[in-house]
Amino acid sequence: MNASRSRTGSSAQRPESIDAALVICGHGSHLNPDSSAPVYDHAAPIREDGEFAEVREAFWKEEPSLRNALRTVEAEDVIVVPLFTSEGYFTDRVLPRELRLAGGENGEESSAPSSDAADGLDAPKRVWYTDPVGTHPSMTDAIVARAERITGDPAAGPGTGLAVIGHGTERNPKSAKATRDHAARIRERGRFAAVEALFMDQEPFVENVCERFDTQGIVAVPLFIADGFHTREEIPGLLGLAGEFPDYENPSTVEGREIHYAGAVGTDPSFAGVIAERAREAFASPADVDNRSSGSGSRSPGRDKDGGDTETSEPESEVRAARETFLGRIEGGIDADGAAFWGELLVSAEREAGAEERSSTGDGRTYELRHAADEHADAASLDRHTDPYDTREIARFDDEGQYRPLKSAPTLARGWRLVGLDDRDLYRAVSGFYPASITNWYREQRGTLDVTHYAETAARQTGMYDPVDELEGKALDRAVEACCTDDVCLKRRVWESGETDSDGGSEEASGEGREIDAPPGDGEVPCREPCSLFIAAAREFALAEREETESDGDRTQGEETEYTALTETDREDLDAILAGLTERENVESVRPGEVSDPRNHYRARYLRAKLRDLNERDENGDRTTAETASSQGGRDR
C-alpha cells in the first residue's frame, strides 16, 4: 500500500482503512514516566485518523502489559509494531516471547515469530509482527525533520554537521546498525556538510564530537525513543553542553563550536507517520502467526473515530462479550445501590443534555466515573473530563505527583470525574485505569482464566532478571506478602508458587505447585501472573537470599529457603532505613519502582516479614538466631 510518510499536515492524503488492530509496543519503565509517553503520544493521532480498527499500547515494564495485549484486542487481525530504535535483544527475543508469538516461553533463545510456534498465542488472532520502527527508511526523514525543528531553519544543513547519536554496545552489533544506516542515507543526500554516527558505549564516542566535525555548527540528534536519563542528562554531559539539567544552553558553545541539541527523535510528531507506514507495509505481506480458530473468518466491523466497532452480524468477540458482561455487573450495582465500584472507581448513571444521542444503547443512559473516595464530593469541585482516554494520564500519578508504575496500587489520584460515557467509553475508561482487568475478570467468571504461576514466570526471565528463579519457599512467601497484599495492590492473586515437589517429583513446572503462605487479597479483579514490578523486586530479594546460600556450602539451594537468616544485604538495608529515620530523611520519597534502594517500601516490607520469621523461629526453638549465625561463619546477625 502507498501512503504518505507523515499525515500531520491538513493536506495529507487519507490512507485506505485497514481492517486490523494496531498494537504499539514500548519498553516502559518502573521509574521514568516519560518512557511510555511517546507510545501514547503517537498512538493518539493514529487512533484519531481512524485508519486502523483499533489502536492499543503495550509495554514490557508497564501496564498495559505485553502479556495481556492480544486479549484486549477485539479484531481478529493484529499488527504489532515495536517502538524501538534498532533490532536486538528486545525486538528479537523479549517482545515475541512475552506476546507468545514465538518459542522461548521458558527462556530459550527465540527468533522471529513463526506459524509453527503459534500454539501459545494468548487469543485466536492472526498477527503481523513488524521490524522495529527505528530501522524503517522513513526514520531518516524524521531525523532530518528533528534537526530542522531544533535549529528553526527548514534549510538547515549547508555548513552544518549532523551527529546521529545511538546507544551502541560492543556486545550486540545490531544495536549500532540502525544509527549507521540512517547516517549513511543522510550523508548520501548531501544535505549536511558532514554526517557522523556517534555512540555512548562504543567508538566513535559522543564526547569526541568536536574531533569528528570540522564545521562551525553541529546538530546532535539522539536516535532514542523517549527522553530519559540518557537523553536528558548523560548525552548533554558527554557533548559538553553549557548549564545543568534541565537548563542547558541550546545552542551551546563547545570548544568554539555551536551545538544544537535535539533530544530524542522518538518524541518528534513525525514519528506517528513512520509507525503507521511500518504497519501498512507489514499488513501487505503474509501474517507471521495465524492461530485463529478453525473456520473463523475475517470480520468487517465498522469504526468510530476512537476505534470502536459498530454493530455487526458476526459472532461476539471475547472483548465484546466481556464488555457487555461487565456492563451488566455495573448496571446491577447502579440499580441496586445507586452506584457500582471497581477498584478505587465509582460508576454512577447520569443524564445530561444530548445523552440519548451519545448512548450506544439508545436508552439515554450514560455514566459518570470518579474516585470512590470522592463519592460525596460536589461535582463542581472535581475536574471535568469527557474523553475516556484521559484516564491514562490521570492514572499515571498519585495525589502527591509521584509516578505510579503499578496501576492496581491503591494510590489513584482524586479530584476528577469523567462524564457522558456510553458503554464503550466506560469500558475504555476503566481499562485505562486498570488495563486488562475487565477481560481477565470475564475469563474468571467463565472459568477460562489462564494462570501463569511464579516458577513458570521466573523461568522465562533472562539477562539481569535471571536470578529470580532462585526465589522459592519461605523467601517467595515473604516477597508476596511484601508486594501483593491488599494494602499495596488491589488485585486478588490467583497464581501460586508453581514449585515442583521437593523430592523431584513429576509435577509440571506450569502447575500450581506449593500454595504460597500469604493472603491472596480480596480484590474483585484477578491477578493471573506475577507482574513486572514484582519480578523487579523479586530479583533484589533473590540476590540477597543468594548470599545466605553462598555462605553455607553445606546447604543446597533447595534447602536454603527452609531457614531464615539476615544476610549482609539485609543488615545494610536495616542500616539505611534506620539512618533515614534518624537523620529525618523522607523515606516515603523513595519511588515504588526504585527497588534497588534499600529504603524502598517493598524491600522494607520484605525485611519486616523476615524479621518476624526469625522471631517466630526463636520463640519456637526451631533454629535460633545464634545457631544461624554460627552456621554462617559465626557472624553476629
N, C-alpha and C positions, 0 to 999 in steps of 0.2 A: 504494500500500500504506500502511496505517496502522500506526504503531508508536510506542512511547514514545520521547521525545526522548533520554532517557538511561537506560541499564539498569544503572547502578552499584548500585542497591538490590536486595536479595534478592527483593522483591515485584514487581519489574518483569516485565511480561508478555514471554515469549519470542517474538520475531518469527518469521514464516514463513521457512524456509530458502530461500536464493537460489542457484540453480544457475549461479553465475558467480564468477569470481575478483575480489577487490578489490585494486587496486594504489594505495597511498597515496604520493603524490609530494611530496617536500620539496625545499628548496633545498640543504641541506647546506653544509659548509664544509671548507676545507683547513686551517683554523686552530682552529676552535672545536668541540670535541667535543659541546657541548651543543646545537648547531644541529640535529642529527638526532635528538636524544633524544625530542622529542615524537612524532615519527613512529613510533618503536619503542614508546614508552610507550602510545600509543593503539592501535597495531596489536595489541598483546598481548591486551587484554581482548576485542577484536573477534574475534580468532582463537579465543580460548577459548570464546566464545559459540557458535561453530560455525555462525553464520548464513550465511557465505559459503563456497563450495567451497574457496577458498584465500585467504590474505591475504599480500600481498607489499609490500615497501618499495622505493622507488627515489628517486634523488637526482640533482640537477643537478651538484653539486660533490663528490659522494662515491660510493662503491660501496655497494650495487648501483647501477649506472648506469642512467639513463633509457634509454640506447641498447640495453641488454640486457634491459630489463624484460619485454617481451612474450614473449621466447623462453624465459624461465624459468617461465612460467605454463602449467600443464597444461590448464586449462579452455579451451574454445573461446570462451566469452563472458567479457569482461573489463570491469570498471567502474574507470575511472581517476579518482581524486579528488585534486585539487591541494590540499595542505595549506598554503594561502596565505591571507592575511587579506583580500585585495582583488583585483579584476581589474586587469590591467595587462600590462606587458611580458612577464613570465614566464609567466603563465597564457594570454595570448593568442598568444604567439609562440614562446617558448623551449620550453616543455613539448611543445606539439603538434609542433614541428619535431624535437626530439630523440627523441620517441616515434614519429616518422614517421606521425603521424595526419593531417597536412595538408601543403600545399605549403610552400615556403620552405626546401627542403633545401640550397640554395646561398646562403641568406642573404636571399632576397627576403622582402617582407612576407607574412605569412600570418595568417589569421584562424581562426575556429572550424573544427574538423575537418569534412570532408565526404566523402561516399562516392566522389565523382569524383576525389578525391586519394588514394585508398587503395592505389594500386598499390605504393607504397613501404613498406607495412606490413612489420614485421620478421618476423611469423609469421601464418599463416592464422587470424585471430581476428575476432570481432565485438566492437567496442569502444564503450563509452559513456564519453564524456569530460564530466565534470560541471563546473559552475561551482565556483569556489574555496569552501572551507569557510567562510571568513570572511564571505562575503556571505549566508550562509543565515540566515533569520529566527531559528532556534534559537540562533544566536550571541548574540542579545540576552539570552536566559536565562543563557547561560554567563558573560556579563559581570556580570550581577546576582549570580549564584552566586559569582563570584570576589570581588565586593565583600563579600558576606556572610561568606565564609571569612576574609578578611583582617581584618575587624573583629570576628569572633567573635560576630556578632549576626545571627540569622536575620531579624530585623525591621529591619535597618539601612536607613535611608532618611529618615524624617521628621527635619527639622532638619539633614540632611547633604547636601552637594553631591557629585555624581559626575562626575569628569573621565574621559572616554574618550579615550585618547591614541593617536594614529596617527602614522605617519612623515610622510606628506604630501610633496608636491613640486609646484611650480608647473608642471613640465614635463608632468605627466600628471594630469588631473582625476580619473581613475578611482581614483587612489591614496587620495584622501580621502573618496570617496563612501561606502564601507562604514562608515567611522568615523562620518560624519554620520548615516547611516541608522540605525545602532544607537542613537546618542544620541537621535535623534528618537523612536524607538519607546519607549525607556525613559522619555523625557520625557512621552509621551502617557499612560503608565501612572500618572503622579502618585506614583510610588514614592519618589522623592527630592525634596528641596526644590528642587534645581536640577540640571540635567544639561547639560554642555557638551562639545563635541568640540574637543580641543586637538591641536596638531601640533608636530613638531620642526622641519620645514622650510618651513612656511607659516603664515600667520595663521589663527586666533589661536594664538599661540605658548605652549608649555608653561611657559616661565619667567614668564608673566603670569598664572599660575593664581590667585593671590590677588586679582588685579584682576577676575577673571571670576566670582568667587563672593562672596556676602555671608554665607554660612553659616560657623559656627564650625568645623564638621567637614567635611573633604573626603576622599573616597576616590578615588585615582587608579588606573585600570586600563588598562595599555597593551594595545592591540589588536595584539599581536605573537604569532607562533607560538612562538618559542623565547626563552629567556633568554640574552642575549649582551651585547655591549658596549653596545648601545643601552639595553636594559632594566636592566642591572646597574650601569652607570656613567653614561652620558650623561643619561638621563631623571632619575634621582635627583639628579644635579647641577643640572639645569635646574629641578627642583622646589625645590631648596634644602634637601634633607633633611640632618639633622644627622649628623655622622660621616663616615667614608670607607669606600669599598668594601673588604671586603664587610660591614662592621659599621655599617650605617646604623641610626639610631634609628627604629623603626617602631611606633607613630606618631612623627612628628617635629613639633615646634612651629616653624612658619614664619610670620613676621610676625604672631604672635599666633593663628594658626590651627593646628588639629591635622590633619595629613595622614597618612592611612593609604595605604601604597603596596603594590599587589597583585602586582607582577611580571607577566610575560607571561601573557595569558589562555589562550594555546595550550597551556600546561602544566597547565591545570586538568583533573581527571579527567572532567568532564562533556563534554569535547571529543570523546571517543570516540563518544558518542551522536550528536553532530552529524555526524561523519564518516559513520557508518552510515546516518543518515537521509538525508543527501545522496545516498548511493549507492542507497538504496532508491528514492528519487524518480526518479533518472535511469533506473534499470532498468525502471521502469514505462512509459517512453517509448521510441520507436524508437531504434535504435542510431545513433550518429553516423558510424561507419565499419564497413563489413562487407566484409571481404576474405577470407572463408573460401573454401576450395576448392569448386569447383562440385560439388554433390551431397552435401556434408558436412552431417550433421545434428547436432542438439543431443545431447550426451552427457548421461547421467543417472547420474553416479557416486555411490556412497555417500560418506560423510565420516567421518573420525575427528576427534577434538577438535582436532587440530593442522592440519586442512585437508587431510590425505592422502586419496587415493581408495581405496576398497575395490575388489575385483575387479569387472570389467565385461566384457561380451562385445564391446564396441566395439573397433575397431582401436586399437593403441597410439598414444598421442600421442608427439611428439618428446621431451618431457621424460621420459616413462616409458621410452622406448627408450634415452635417454641414461643414465638411472639404472641400468637393467639392464646396459647395456654397461659402464658404469663399475664396477658390482659384479663383473662377470666379470673385469675387469682386477685389481681388488683381491683377489678370490679366487685368481686365478692367482699373484699375488705372495705371498700368505699360504701357499698350498700349496707353492710352490717354496722360499721363503726364510723362512717363518715370520712375515713382515710385508710390508706394502706401503707405499710412500711417495707423497706427493702434496704438492709444495712442501715446506714445513717440517713436514708432518704425517706421523705414523707410524700405520698402521692394523694392528691385530692382532685375531685371533679370541679370544673368551673364552667361558667357560661359568660363569654364575652361577646361583644359585637362582632359579627362575622364568624362566630364559632361553627355554625352549621356548615358554612362553605368550606371551612378548614378541616372539619372532621371527616376522615375517610370512611367512618362507619355510617355517616349520613344521619345520625340521630342527634346531632348538635352538641354532643358531649366532647369536651376537650379537657385536658388535665393540667394541673399545676404541680410542679415539683419543687421542693425546698428541703433544707436540712431539718431533720426531725426535731432538733433542739430549738428550731425557730417556729415550731408548730403554732404558738400563740402570738408570734410577733406581728406587729402591724405591717401589712403588705407594703405600705408606703416607705417603711424603714429599710426594706430589702432592695438590693439592686435587681432591676427587672431585666430578664433575658427572654428572647423568643426563639433563638437559634439553638437546636439541640446539640450542635457541635461545640457550643460554648462550654459544655461540660468538661471537655478535655483540658481547657485552661483553668477552669475553677478547681478541678481535681489535682492540679499539679502542686499546689502549695497549701500549707495549713494556715491557721489564723495568725501565726507568727511570721509568715512569709518563708517558712522552711520547706524545701523541696520534699515531696512525698514519693519516694521510689516504689512504695507498696500501696497500691490503690485501695486495698482492703483494710488498711490500718484505720483505727477509729479516730482519725485526725482530720477528717474532712472539714474544710473551712465553712463558716456560717455566713449569713448576711446576704443571701442571694435567693432568687426564685426564678423558675422558668415557667412561662405561661403560654397558653394557646397551643398546647401539644396535642396532636392527634395520636392515634395508637402507634403509628410508625415512628413519629417523633419521640414519643415516650420511650419506645424501645431503643432508639438511637441514644437518647439522653442517658438512660440508665446504663446502657452499655459503655458510654463514655466514662461514667463514674466507676463502674465495676465491669471491666471487659470480660466477655465470655461468660458472665455469671448466669445469664438467662438460659443460654444453650446448655450449660453444664447442669443447671438446676432441672431443666426439662428432661435431660437424659437420665438423671437420677430418678425423676418421677416415673419414667417409663421403664426403669430397670436396665438401661443400656449405658450407663455412665462407665467409661473406661478409666481405670485407675492404674497409675504407674507408681509403684512402691519405691521406697528410698533406695534400696540396693540396685534396682534397675536404673534409676535416675543417676545414681553415683557412678555406675559402671560405664555410662556413656560420656562422662566428663573426661576431658583431655587437657593437655597443657598444664597451666598453673593450677587448675582445679582437679587434677588427677588424684591428689591425696584424699579427697572427700570419701572415697570408698573404704577408707580405714576407720571411719567413724561408725561405731556399732555399739550394741549392748547399752549399758548404762550411760555411756557418753552420748549416744544418739537420743536417749530419753531426755537427758538434760538439754540437749540442743532444741528439741521440740518444745520442751517446757519454756525455754528462753524465747523462742521465736514464733510459736504457733498458738498460744492460748488467747482467750477472748480479749484480754486487755492489750494485746499487740496486733491481733488480726481478727477480723470479723467473720472469716470463713470457718467452716467446720471441716476439720481434717478427716478424710476418709482413707488416706494412704497409711500403710503400716511400714514396718522395717524392711520387709522383703528378705530378711536374713534366712539363709539356709539352716538346716538343723546343725546343731553344734557337733554332732557326730559325723558330719559329712554326708548326710542322707541325700535322697534323690529329689528333694523338694526343688522345684524350678525357681530360678532367680526372679522370675516375673511374678511369683506368687506372693501372698500376703505375708508369709513368714511370721516371725515373732510379733506379738502385739506390743506396741510402744506403750510404755508406762508413763503416760502424760495425758491430760484431758484433751479430747478431740475438739472441744469448743461447742457452742450452742447455736452458731450461725445457721441461717437457712441455706446459704449458698455453699455447696460442697467444694472443698479443695482437693482436687483429684491427683495432684502430684506436688512434690517439693518445688517451690518457686525459685527463681534465680537468686533472689536475695537470701533465701535460706541456704542455698548452696554456697554463696559467698561467705556467709557466717560459718557454715559447716567446715569450710576449708580452714578457717582460723582455729576452730575447736580441734579439728583433726591434727593440725600441726602441733598444737600444744600437747595433746594426748600422746603424740608420737614420741615426745621427749621421755614420757614415762616408760614406754616400751623399750626405747633405746638404752635407757639407764638400767634396765634389769634384763640382762641377757638370758636369765633362766626362764622367762615367760615367753610364750608365743604370742603372736598378735591377737589370736582368738581369745586368749586368757586375759589380755590386757584390760579389757573393759569390765572384768569381773571385780576389779579392785579400784579404789579411789585414792588418789594422792595428788597433792599440789605439785605442779611442775615449776620449773624456773619461770616459764611464761606466766603461769598463774600468779606467782609471787610478784613479778614485775607489774602485772595488771593491778593487783591489790595496791602496790606502792603508788601507781599512777592515780588510781581512784582516790586513795586517802590523801595524796598530795594535793589533788584538785580540790577536795573538800577543805583541807587545812588552809590552803592558800586562797580559798574563796573563789576559785575558778568556777565558771559556769559549766558544770559537767553536762547539763542538758543541751548545751550548744553543739555538742558533737552530733553530727548528722546521722540519721538512721542507717544510711548506706555506708558509713565510714567504719566498716567492720575491722579495719586494720588498727584502729585506735583502741587502746585498752579501756578507755572510758566509754566506749560505745555501749548503749543500753542493752543490746543483745548479749554482748560479752559479759557485762556486769550481771545480767540475769543468769547466764550460764555459770558464772563463778559462784553466785549465791546458791544455786542448786547443788553445785559440787561441794561447797562447804557444808550444806545441810546433810548431804550423803556421808561426808566424813564424820559429822557429829553423830549421825544415826549409827554408824559402824562402831564408833567409840562406845556409845551407850549400850549397844547390843553385845559388845565384846567380840565382834567378828574378827576385826583386824584393826588394831589401834593405830593412831597417827604415828606413835613412836615406832611400832613394828614396821609400818610402811616406810618411814624414813630410814630405818635400819636396812630394809631390803633394797634401798636405792642408794647405798653407799654411805649411810649414816648421816646424810644431810638433815639438818634441822628443818622440818616443814612447818 
